[in-house]
Amino acid sequence: MRIEVNGEVREVTATTLAAALDELGWGTAKVATALNGDFVPASARADQALRDGDRLEVLAPMQGG
């Protein structure tokens, strides 16, 4: 299926948000996620279904000061 990831159209075979993060290389990373503009907590990613055309934002925390 085609989803938009951080503004870039990507093809994924995953059907859940957690599986898509694994497929895209963020499986073990500490990241924040939003699907179609709505925050999705890490605890809900395995149950969050993906649909063709969804917009996923993945944000990594910044360090420094």
Backbone bond lengths (Angstrom), bond angles and torsions (degrees), N, CA, C in turn:
res aa  C-N    CA-C-N  psi(-1)  N-CA   C-N-CA  omega(-1)  CA-C   N-CA-C  phi
1 M - - - 1.444 - - 1.522 108.09 -
2 R 1.311 115.31 157.75 1.471 121.18 179.35 1.525 109.13 -102.91
3 I 1.338 114.65 125.97 1.450 120.57 173.87 1.521 108.06 -130.59
4 E 1.303 116.19 159.82 1.462 121.08 176.58 1.521 107.45 -98.15
5 V 1.326 116.49 124.46 1.463 122.10 -178.81 1.525 108.36 -119.02
6 N 1.308 115.91 113.08 1.469 121.01 -178.27 1.528 111.59 50.40
7 G 1.321 115.65 41.55 1.457 121.36 175.86 1.513 115.66 86.78
8 E 1.340 117.44 -1.20 1.464 121.79 -178.30 1.525 109.86 -116.21
9 V 1.313 117.64 130.24 1.466 121.36 179.21 1.525 108.53 -72.60
10 R 1.340 114.72 128.33 1.465 121.04 -179.78 1.521 109.61 -130.51
11 E 1.315 116.09 149.96 1.464 122.72 173.89 1.523 107.48 -97.62
12 V 1.326 117.17 127.93 1.458 121.42 176.27 1.519 109.51 -132.73
13 T 1.321 115.20 153.88 1.464 120.02 175.68 1.525 110.67 -98.65
14 A 1.332 116.37 -12.90 1.463 122.10 -177.59 1.529 110.92 -64.23
15 T 1.327 114.79 150.35 1.468 120.05 177.98 1.523 112.30 -114.81
16 T 1.352 116.66 -5.99 1.467 120.78 176.12 1.529 108.67 -126.14
17 L 1.309 115.15 160.92 1.456 120.51 179.54 1.527 111.22 -62.11
18 A 1.334 117.71 -43.36 1.464 120.91 179.83 1.525 110.92 -60.69
19 A 1.314 117.24 -44.18 1.465 121.14 179.93 1.524 111.01 -66.15
20 A 1.324 117.38 -36.78 1.465 120.58 178.25 1.522 110.37 -65.86
21 L 1.325 117.47 -41.08 1.464 119.90 177.59 1.528 110.52 -61.26
22 D 1.326 117.40 -41.55 1.468 120.90 175.69 1.519 110.59 -60.33
23 E 1.319 116.28 -48.89 1.466 121.92 -177.56 1.529 112.01 -62.09
24 L 1.319 116.39 -34.36 1.464 121.19 -177.39 1.531 113.27 -89.31
25 G 1.340 117.33 0.65 1.449 120.83 175.11 1.517 115.87 94.12
26 W 1.329 118.23 9.83 1.456 122.05 179.73 1.530 111.89 -108.44
27 G 1.313 118.29 16.43 1.457 121.53 -173.05 1.513 115.43 -55.90
28 T 1.332 117.82 -41.11 1.462 120.71 -177.81 1.526 112.66 -105.21
29 A 1.304 117.44 -0.41 1.469 121.49 -176.96 1.527 110.93 -76.16
30 K 1.318 115.41 148.38 1.472 121.77 173.95 1.523 106.83 -85.74
31 V 1.328 116.58 100.73 1.460 121.72 -176.88 1.524 109.99 -133.68
32 A 1.313 115.17 160.11 1.466 122.11 170.71 1.523 107.02 -101.73
33 T 1.327 116.09 145.13 1.465 119.70 -178.62 1.518 111.22 -130.00
34 A 1.328 114.07 145.97 1.461 121.45 172.94 1.520 107.09 -134.91
35 L 1.314 116.02 135.26 1.457 121.65 178.69 1.519 107.92 -117.40
36 N 1.310 116.08 119.12 1.468 122.60 -177.98 1.529 111.56 53.96
37 G 1.341 115.03 37.61 1.451 121.01 176.01 1.514 115.89 88.00
38 D 1.340 117.59 -3.34 1.461 121.55 -179.42 1.522 110.52 -108.52
39 F 1.349 116.71 128.58 1.453 121.99 177.60 1.518 110.42 -58.93
40 V 1.343 115.77 135.81 1.468 121.06 175.80 1.526 107.28 -122.25
41 P 1.344 117.67 112.84 1.464 119.75 179.78 1.529 111.04 -67.47
42 A 1.328 115.54 155.75 1.468 120.89 -178.77 1.525 111.34 -55.15
43 S 1.308 117.49 -36.61 1.464 121.58 -178.04 1.526 113.36 -66.64
44 A 1.324 118.42 -17.50 1.470 122.03 -177.56 1.529 113.17 -104.45
45 R 1.311 117.86 -3.94 1.471 120.07 -173.57 1.521 114.06 -64.97
46 A 1.318 117.96 -36.36 1.470 120.68 -178.36 1.527 111.92 -66.50
47 D 1.318 116.80 -27.41 1.468 120.96 -178.76 1.526 113.13 -98.14
48 Q 1.330 117.38 -4.86 1.466 121.29 -177.26 1.529 109.95 -84.10
49 A 1.316 116.99 107.51 1.460 121.64 179.90 1.527 110.50 -71.88
50 L 1.330 115.39 147.65 1.463 121.68 174.28 1.522 108.92 -105.15
51 R 1.323 114.58 148.85 1.463 121.03 176.01 1.522 108.60 -128.31
52 D 1.307 115.92 152.22 1.454 121.19 176.96 1.528 109.62 -53.66
53 G 1.328 116.57 130.22 1.454 121.34 178.45 1.514 114.96 92.25
54 D 1.350 117.99 -2.88 1.463 120.13 178.24 1.527 110.58 -61.29
55 R 1.346 114.97 153.19 1.470 122.36 177.02 1.524 108.24 -111.15
56 L 1.319 116.09 117.37 1.454 122.40 -179.14 1.519 109.78 -111.85
57 E 1.316 115.62 130.65 1.465 121.78 173.45 1.520 107.03 -114.12
58 V 1.332 116.12 130.41 1.456 122.17 178.60 1.519 106.69 -123.20
59 L 1.335 116.16 121.61 1.458 121.61 -177.14 1.518 110.31 -122.61
60 A 1.336 115.86 130.00 1.463 121.04 176.57 1.517 108.56 -97.81
61 P 1.329 117.31 142.56 1.469 119.80 179.24 1.531 110.85 -65.16
62 M 1.332 114.66 146.83 1.460 120.98 178.27 1.524 108.23 -98.79
63 Q 1.323 116.65 143.38 1.461 120.73 176.14 1.514 108.90 -117.01
64 G 1.271 115.18 158.52 1.455 119.98 179.37 1.505 110.73 123.59
65 G 1.300 115.13 -169.47 1.444 115.42 -179.31 1.481 114.23 -174.79
